[in-house]
């Protein structure tokens, strides 16, 4: 059995779309299509059917998917096991963390680091993604998480991998439906906003949006942590950007209102200095964080 074909099968099943699956696998769409075709011919089964919305698992495909996922997971564990037997990687890995550990899958990442490289220790430093990026450039951190498109500096370039795309939504206090529904960025700028420092992803995303429509939002509070921002929205202070999954959860749980006419796309990345990307400790961390996102998506 060709494991590349199994990975293609699992990723297309998860994404429901060949283009997105190819992006996650860092392959071209024709290459993924050929892998699926070869797997289906090898199995003499039709695993997917095409629809207007993308790729849909057939009944046979749905039955085989959990087995394929277990095979890939077992393969990854086997690789980690034999790698740990040969591992000479030791030292302390300084990691810049952001947001909540659940979103970045920090716990799973650290667990795999410890299992695979028992002689490696870690030091965590929590902060805003802009601060993490700066500390990676300065060498104060070995690796770190970052939100948004990774900026490049020719004097000190960065190496990065994209872990997952996601969407920010504008969230308003309960009862603000008439104030935010159907409203544009220009109209929303007239309402009170919970603002963030320049080092935050929210600031980097919102500043050019409002500049493009010639508006300066009403900034009524300045905070640097998402939980504080969410608490202020719940208290009726003003608007804020919140990750899509949290926005939907809080809308159901606390009646917060999601602005339905605007949104902002972003992504979560893992970064290090380009000149250090081949150092054993850093290269190992990139391999493992990639596995955490690929196998647990």
N, C-alpha and C positions, 0 to 999 in steps of 0.2 A: 504494500500500500504506500502510495506517495504522500508524504506528509504535507507537501505544498498544496496538493489537491484538497486534502482535508481542511487545511487552513482557509483556502479559498471558499470551500463549501460553508464552513462555519461563519466566516466574515460576511458573505453575501446573505446568509440566513439572518444574521443579526442586523445588518444594515437595510436589507430589503431593496438594495440598489447597487448595481454593478459599479457605477462611478465612485460612490462613497466607499464601497468595499475596496476598490483598487487603490484609492487614496490611503486608506488605513493600512493596506498591505505594502504600500510603496511600489506598486506595480502599475502597468498600463491596463486599461479596461480590456483590450483584446487578449492580453496574457491571462487575466482572470477568467475570461470566457472560455479560453482553450483549456484551462485547468478544470473548469466545471464540466466541459464536454468530455474530456478524457476520463474523469471520475465516473460520470454517468454511463459512458460506454463500458468502462471496466466493471461496473456494478450491474449493468443491463437494467438500469432503473432511471426513471425520470424524476429528478429531485426538485425541480422548480418549474413553475409555469409563469409566463409573462402576463402582466396586467398593466393597466394604464398607470397604476401607482408604482410599478417596479417589479421586483422578483418575489414571487410568492411560493412558499414551500408546498409541495404536493403532500399527500398523506404519507407516502413512502419517505419523502425527505424529512417530514416532521418526526417520524419514528426513528430515523437514523441520526438526527441531529444530536441528541444527548449522548449517544455512543461516541460520535466524533469528538465532541467536547471533552469527554472523559479521556479519550486517547491522547489528545493534545495536552491536556493537563498532566497526565501521567508521564508523557514524554518530557515535558518541561521539568517535572520533579526529578526524573531520572538524570537529566542533564545537570541539574543543580547538585544532585547527590554526588555524581562522579567528579564534578568540578570542585566540590568542597574537599574531596580526598586529595586533589592535586594542588589545592590553593596555597599560594604563598603570600596572598594579599593580606597585608596587615596595616595598622595605623589608625588614624582618626579621620573620618570623613565629615566635613562641616557642611551641613545641608540648610539652605534657606527655605523655610516653609511659609505658606500663606493660607489664608482662609481656614476652613475646618478640615481636620484630617480625613474625614469621610470622603470629601469631594476629591482630594488629591490622592486618596488611597495610600496615605502615608503609613498606616499601620501594617498593611500587607507588604508594602515596599520594605519597611524595616525588618519585618519578620523574615522575608526572603534573604535580605542582606545577612542577617545573623546566622541563618541556616546554611547559606552557601559559603560565607566567609567568616567563620567563627572567630578569627583573629582580628577582625575589623570592628572598630567601635565607631559610634556616630555622635556628633554634636549638633543639636538642632537650634536654629535661631529663627524665631517667628517675626514676620514683618510684612510691610506692604510690598507688592511685587516690584515696584520701581526701586525700592531700597535693596531688595534681594539682588536685583540685576546689577546695581552699582557695586555691591559687596563682592559679587562674583567677578566683576571686572577688576576690582582692586586686589583680589586674591584673598580677601578675608573669609570668603566662602568657597568651597570646592565646587559645589553644584547647587541648584536651586530651582524652585518653581516660579513661573512667570505667566502673567495674564496679558493676552493681546499679541499682536505681531511683534516678534523680537526685533528691536532696532539694532542696526549694525554700525560699527565704528571701525574704520579702516586701520586705525592705530592699535585697537584692541578688539579684534573680531570675536564673536561668540559662536559656539556650536550649540545647536538645539535640536530637539525632536518635539513634534506636536503630539500631545497625548489625546486631546479630545476637543472638538468644537462645542460651543454652548452659546446660549442666548441670554442676554440681560433684558429684563422688562422694567418699565417704570411702574412703581407701586405707590399708591396713595392711601391715605387713611380711610377707614370705614365711613361710608356716607358721602364720599366725594365722586360718585358716579357721574353726575352732571358736569363736574369740573374737568374730568379727564377723558371721558369716553368720546371717541371721534376727534380728539384734539391733536393738532400737529405739534412739532417741536417748538415752533414759534409761539403757539398759544400756551403750551405748557411752561415756557420760560417766564410767563407772567405770574405763575404760582410760586409759593415758597418751596425752596429746595434745601435738602440736607446735603451739603457739599463735602468734598474730601480734599486732602493735600495733593500737591502735584505728583507725589510718588505713587499715588494709588491708580489702579486701572480705571476706576470710575472717572477720575479727573481727566485722564488721557483720552478716554472715549467721548466724554460729553463736551469737553472744551471745543474741539473742532466742529462738532455738530451745531452748537449754538452760535459759533463764530460764522458758520456758513449761512445761517439765516439772520445774521446781524443782530443777535439778541444776547443780552447779559442776564442770566437767570437770577432770580431773587434768592440769595444765599442767606438762610436764617440760622444755620448751624454748621459747624465744621467738625467732622469726626473722622477717625481713621480705622475703625473696625466695623465689619458688617453687622455683628449683633447689636452694636449701639445704633447703627443706622436703622435697623429694623425696629428697635424699641421706640425710636423717635417717630417713625411712621405710625406705629400702633398708637402712640400718644397724641397723634393729630398734628404734629409739628409741620410736616411737609412731605415732599416727594423724594424718592430715592431710586437708584438703580439696584435691582436685586436679581440674582440668578433665577432663571426661569423655574427650575424645580422648587426653589424656596418660595418664589412668588405664588405659585399655584397652591402650594401647601398652606401658606399663610392666608391666602384668599379664602380657602375652605375652612380653616380653623378659626380665624379671627375676623373675617369679613373685610380684609383689605381689598382695595380696588386696583385692578390692573388696567393701565392705559392700553386700549385695544388698537390704537392706530400707529404706534411706534414700537420699535425694539432695536437692540444693538447686538450684532453678532461678535463673538470673541472666541478665544481658544486658550487652552491651558497647555503650556510648554514646559520642558525640562531643559535647563541651560547649564553651560560651563564655558570657561574660556577656551577658544579654539586652539590655542597653543598647548592646552593641557588635556585635550580630549582623548589622547592615546595613552595617558598615564593609566596604569593597570587599575588602580582604585576607582578612578572616574569612569573609565570605559566599562568596568563591571557594573557600576551603578546605573549607567544608561541602559545596559542590556536588561537588568532586572526590572527597572521601572517600565520599560517597554513591554516586558512579559506580563507585568501586573495589569497593565491596561488592555493588552491584547487578549489575555485569557479570561479576564474577569469582566469584560464589557458586556 
